[in-house]
Amino acid sequence: MIVELKQLRQKSPRIQGQTALSNFIPARLASWLLESLPGLPPTMADYSDSKIDDVAALVNSWQVRPAGTEGYRTAEVTKGGVDTDEISSKTFESKNMPGLYFIGEVLDVTGHLGGHNFQWAWASAVAAAEAL
């Protein structure tokens, strides 16, 4: 991001820092993060290399800290995970690394809410256990 911000400073020196940063992260997050760095000039033309380094370090070190959870009442399965084409449908063993098994929600399988994900987790675990 440092290189990209420096290039943007060269290409569009009159662009505001928040606008420049919003090319990489959401605008509201950019605004919020930049407020925590005192003494930032309004336009990228006035950002020193050191200030750009500070901005990039701030963005790269920022961490999401969840404030809590809504519990099981609203819990849902997410999409994504290990591609099912990469595992055996009978044993759940990895086709690329023998001896490595994937089961349950770590796999890229989606379904309806209402306990189906639990059934999938248990059924895939049984199949993998039997294969072992």
C-alpha positions as CSV (number, residue, x, y, z in Angstrom):
1,M,0.0,0.0,0.0
2,I,2.9,2.3,0.6
3,V,4.0,2.2,-3.0
4,E,0.5,2.7,-4.2
5,L,-0.1,5.7,-2.0
6,K,3.2,7.3,-3.1
7,Q,2.2,6.7,-6.8
8,L,-1.2,8.3,-6.1
9,R,0.6,11.3,-4.5
10,Q,2.6,11.7,-7.7
11,K,-0.3,11.2,-10.1
12,S,-3.0,13.2,-8.2
13,P,-1.3,15.5,-5.7
14,R,-4.4,17.4,-4.9
15,I,-6.4,14.4,-3.8
16,Q,-7.4,14.4,-0.2
17,G,-5.8,11.7,2.1
18,Q,-9.2,10.1,2.9
19,T,-10.1,9.9,-0.8
20,A,-6.7,8.4,-1.6
21,L,-7.0,5.8,1.2
22,S,-10.6,4.9,0.2
23,N,-9.1,3.4,-2.9
24,F,-8.0,0.6,-0.7
25,I,-10.5,0.4,2.2
26,P,-14.0,1.7,2.8
27,A,-14.3,5.5,2.9
28,R,-15.8,5.6,6.4
29,L,-13.1,3.3,7.7
30,A,-10.5,5.5,6.0
31,S,-11.9,8.6,7.6
32,W,-12.1,7.0,11.1
33,L,-8.5,5.7,10.9
34,L,-7.1,9.0,9.6
35,E,-8.7,10.9,12.5
36,S,-6.4,8.9,14.8
37,L,-3.3,10.3,13.2
38,P,-2.7,13.9,14.3
39,G,-1.2,16.5,12.0
40,L,-2.1,15.0,8.6
41,P,-2.2,17.6,5.8
42,P,-5.4,17.9,3.8
43,T,-3.9,16.8,0.4
44,M,-1.6,14.0,-0.6
45,A,0.9,16.5,-2.1
46,D,1.7,17.6,1.4
47,Y,2.1,14.0,2.8
48,S,5.8,13.2,3.4
49,D,7.1,9.7,2.8
50,S,7.1,9.3,6.6
51,K,3.4,10.3,6.9
52,I,2.5,7.8,4.1
53,D,4.5,5.1,6.0
54,D,2.5,6.0,9.2
55,V,-0.9,5.7,7.3
56,A,0.1,2.4,5.8
57,A,1.3,1.1,9.1
58,L,-2.0,2.2,10.8
59,V,-4.1,0.4,8.2
60,N,-2.0,-2.8,8.2
61,S,-2.0,-3.0,12.0
62,W,-5.7,-2.3,12.5
63,Q,-7.6,-5.2,13.9
64,V,-11.3,-5.9,14.1
65,R,-12.4,-6.5,17.7
66,P,-15.9,-7.9,17.9
67,A,-18.0,-6.3,20.6
68,G,-19.9,-9.5,21.3
69,T,-22.1,-12.1,19.8
70,E,-25.8,-12.6,19.4
71,G,-25.4,-16.3,20.4
72,Y,-26.9,-19.4,18.8
73,R,-30.3,-17.6,18.3
74,T,-29.0,-16.0,15.1
75,A,-25.9,-18.2,14.3
76,E,-25.6,-19.2,10.7
77,V,-23.3,-21.2,8.5
78,T,-21.0,-19.1,6.3
79,K,-20.1,-19.8,2.6
80,G,-16.7,-20.8,1.5
81,G,-14.1,-23.4,2.7
82,V,-12.2,-26.3,1.3
83,D,-13.3,-27.1,-2.3
84,T,-15.3,-30.3,-2.3
85,D,-13.6,-31.3,-5.6
86,E,-10.4,-31.5,-3.7
87,I,-11.6,-34.3,-1.3
88,S,-13.0,-37.8,-1.7
89,S,-16.7,-37.8,-1.4
90,K,-16.6,-41.2,0.3
91,T,-13.8,-40.8,2.8
92,F,-13.4,-37.0,3.0
93,E,-9.7,-37.4,2.6
94,S,-7.7,-34.8,0.7
95,K,-6.9,-35.8,-2.9
96,N,-3.7,-33.7,-2.7
97,M,-2.4,-34.8,0.7
98,P,-3.2,-38.3,1.8
99,G,-4.0,-38.6,5.5
100,L,-5.6,-35.2,5.7
101,Y,-9.3,-35.2,6.2
102,F,-11.8,-32.3,6.1
103,I,-15.3,-32.6,7.6
104,G,-18.3,-30.4,8.5
105,E,-18.4,-26.6,8.0
106,V,-14.8,-26.4,6.9
107,L,-15.9,-27.7,3.5
108,D,-17.5,-25.5,0.9
109,V,-21.0,-26.9,1.4
110,T,-24.1,-24.7,2.0
111,G,-27.5,-25.6,3.1
112,H,-30.7,-24.4,4.8
113,L,-30.7,-23.3,8.4
114,G,-32.4,-25.4,11.0
115,G,-29.9,-28.1,12.1
116,H,-28.9,-29.3,8.6
117,N,-25.3,-28.0,9.2
118,F,-25.1,-30.2,12.4
119,Q,-26.3,-33.2,10.5
120,W,-23.7,-32.5,7.8
121,A,-21.0,-32.2,10.4
122,W,-21.9,-35.5,12.1
123,A,-22.5,-37.4,8.9
124,S,-19.2,-36.3,7.3
125,A,-17.4,-37.1,10.6
126,V,-18.8,-40.6,10.6
127,A,-17.7,-41.2,7.0
128,A,-14.2,-39.9,7.7
129,A,-13.9,-41.9,10.9
130,E,-15.0,-45.1,9.1
131,A,-12.4,-44.5,6.4
132,L,-9.7,-44.2,9.1
